[in-house]
Amino acid sequence: MKRTYIVEALKGNGIDREILVKGWVRTRRDSKGGFSFIELNDGSCFNNLQIIVDAELDNYQNEVIKLFPGSSIAVTGILVKSQGGGQSVEVKANKVKVYGFCNPDEYTVGKQRVSFERLREIAHIRVRTNTFGAVTRVRNKLAKATHDFFQERGFYYINTPIITASDCEGAGEMFRVTTLDHSAIPKIEDNVDYSQDFFGKESFLTVSGQLSVECFACGLSNAYTFGPTFRAENSNTSRHLSEFWMIEPEMAFADLSDDADLAEEYLKYLITTVLEECLEDMEFFNKRIDKTILQTLTHVNESEFVRLSYTEAIDILSKSGQKFEYETNWGNDLQTEHERFLTEKEFKKPIIVTDYPRDIKAFYMKQNDDDKTVAAMDVLVPKIGEIIGGSQREDDLHKLDSRIKEQGMDLAPYWWYRDLRKFGSVPHAGFGLGFERLVQFVTGMDNIRDVIPFPRTPKSAEF
Amino acid sequence: MKRTYIVEALKGNGIDREILVKGWVRTRRDSKGGFSFIELNDGSCFNNLQIIVDAELDNYQNEVIKLFPGSSIAVTGILVKSQGGGQSVEVKANKVKVYGFCNPDEYTVGKQRVSFERLREIAHIRVRTNTFGAVTRVRNKLAKATHDFFQERGFYYINTPIITASDCEGAGEMFRVTTLDHSAIPKIEDNVDYSQDFFGKESFLTVSGQLSVECFACGLSNAYTFGPTFRAENSNTSRHLSEFWMIEPEMAFADLSDDADLAEEYLKYLITTVLEECLEDMEFFNKRIDKTILQTLTHVNESEFVRLSYTEAIDILSKSGQKFEYETNWGNDLQTEHERFLTEKEFKKPIIVTDYPRDIKAFYMKQNDDDKTVAAMDVLVPKIGEIIGGSQREDDLHKLDSRIKEQGMDLAPYWWYRDLRKFGSVPHAGFGLGFERLVQFVTGMDNIRDVIPFPRTPKSAEF
């Protein structure tokens, strides 16, 4: 018999017929009437399927009553309308086949109320809990929706390199990738001889695919990355990972306004998809993780994002009368307290701040005519703050070169990036979104280590 | 005016109306009648759109006649049925706006017949050629079809870790990831002190996400990875990359036969999608890269894959009368020459060879009752040989432990992998497919360095 997934059974598909379901026991309890009630979960949806097992079954005493949480079984039985409350259908078992038992003394996940900290130590089985099952389904849906969104709009998915020997990235601390023998590092005089390393020179893990994906946008019009990126920063916070996934779309023939349009449309597409297709999971988050999450997401979805310049934002902050820890002088970067004031108190919805001072932004951002600002944007959402950062890119070779030099960098390693401005240069723009920050935003989960399968952080790369 | 993509214009969308197109000049030639013919490409499809520019246009002498290949322009004009042969529609330009010129002396890509070797040195702009535009579109489509295929079947996309400090993987040479200062490696007596490294111990780049994704299948039923993997092998061949992408699905409550079904269905789904949705690109490959590629793919798609055991395969090879370089004794691994004989001469279609000798296969594969073989499978296709490798996994803790010990490995680092066999163990199976090998198979491209944006190989990590 073909297996029926629980998500289908709960919809009543197969009602009054015999079906075969398989999964892991979440709970089992005896009734006075000589039955066992099993709550079975197979991961296909949040909810469990109730199985009623009659004590008359052959293996009832030998096996069924030993089915503690975590045990794996197959059940053949009739799918019927449920007599009891709490569920619409249930299965009256004709046969229970046990694949694997589970010792309740060893199985932490079967216990009530295990802390997220403890679950991180058993990340290999935490997906069997309500919370991490839901996180995984929502994360999966956000990834799928990301591909759908960009593909529907003609963007090509580009796998930009993970290992980079290019000096171009320079954003933050990088991990070195090497095959040199650490007990016998080759040297030429006092310097490490990287010509003997695997790639013939120093190489690192990427911090961004942006410069690479620009090459593809400047030839195919629209491209995006969705891959892992790395920061070797010693940040032990609930918002930092050493390894995280990033989405970076890039559009040719586009300016900052097109970029902001794309970012707003993308965020709303993601929220709409999750609210429509993961509603059970989202209701769980709303009940147990963050009681305002559905309201927040619905509000974001219904809002037209406010667009204002950095200069306007500074003006609002300065005149607000609000006391801030950091000063709101023109030229300073916006701090989280400023961002939260703007999104949560001033506008009470998402905002897109544009045209930041050039001195606090990266070399590749397009210089505005005022000679003071660049065509950068940050998308800020209530509670999270910055969720997307992007810019129009400098497409004028001379201006790009002067920015590179101004920041004390060599032109030489940028030869290929500069070529894009020599050979049919086009206005182009893009942004980056940290995927785990997005999952945090959508689920309300507090710690970023709880929205990725196996988190990597300073001093921790378990599993 | 809203931009029309060339893929839409060529379908005649907007016929007899004014449209706006943007892209890069592929060629421009003068006609005797005082016109320029521009072939414009924007990456949205393989074919170019022909633009007819009248010499009467204001900027004709100053700009239009200087439009060498690679220049970027926007054209406003009427989309009309073409008078000439070779295309169905063309644009009569009312206005040509130049974004960026392109110096023909410096722009290698604009030349006829540039070698693939040379194009690898300018990989940042090779996507502007017919071949690499087509490779990128087909690669993109295969990635999208991969997500669609698994999502439609209820598989969750899992981002397994890239950096691993686990000793479990052990398949081939690994790259080390470190933040230690190479000019002052910390030591305790004669040993490197990895407790001072970023993760507090030795860490590496992953060679496979399989063991991690098994954790998710054993809780959610079906899961898959699609991410980068790494091999620090000094292999300079047309089939090896140091960094490549891999797809690894994993199913709970599944055996080797289910695994083979999934692999066959997946390959056919990919081929069908590409033949339906990238036909122009595929026709180009058939004409210029491999004149049998369409025939091969169609044949694979229409064939029922032959399934036979390794023992049967050895028997056929031994009795074939064919001379092989490597002996066909039971217990030896199949070599490429054997695989090609079976797929190209004996069966003339894809085959799935199962149940290999346990001594030549990995520890995690399920032992068969004969005590000699394991439930492994290789999917072999004509011309390429092995394209997919998979197995049912050992779900019996005692058998798994004895295999780990047999291979001289410690049990301790496998504590979490072994837990899956303690807590509700289930039969489960999965496979791995190297994404670049797949792109090679589908496009007929000879060198694997030409089917990934920026290839990483020994002594080479440019861009």
Interface residues (C-beta under 8 A of the other chain):
Chain A: R3 Y5 V7 K22 G23 W24 V25 D42 G43 S44 G70 S71 S72 A74 Y99 G100 F101 C102 N103 E106 Y107 V109 I122 A123 H124 I125 V127 R128 G133 T136 R137 N140 A143 K144 H147 Q151 G154 Y156 Y157 I158 N159 T160 P161 I162 I163 T164 A165 S166 E173 F175 R176 V177 T178 T179 L180 H182 S183 I185 K187 D190 N191 V192 F198 F199 G200 K201 S203 L205 S212 C215 F216 G219 L220 S221 N222 G227 P228 F230 A232 S242 E243 W245 A252 F253 D395 W416 Y417 D419 L420 R421 K422 F423 G424 S425 V426 P427 I452 P453 F454 R456 P458 K459 S460 A461 E462 F463
Chain B: R3 Y5 V7 K22 G23 W24 V25 D42 G43 S44 G70 S71 S72 A74 Y99 G100 F101 C102 N103 E106 Y107 V109 I122 A123 H124 I125 V127 R128 G133 T136 R137 N140 A143 K144 H147 Q151 G154 Y156 Y157 I158 N159 T160 P161 I162 I163 T164 A165 S166 E173 F175 R176 V177 T178 T179 L180 H182 S183 I185 K187 D190 N191 V192 F198 F199 G200 K201 S203 L205 S212 C215 F216 G219 L220 S221 N222 G227 P228 F230 A232 S242 E243 W245 A252 F253 D395 W416 Y417 D419 L420 R421 K422 F423 G424 S425 V426 P427 I452 P453 F454 R456 P458 K459 S460 A461 E462 F463
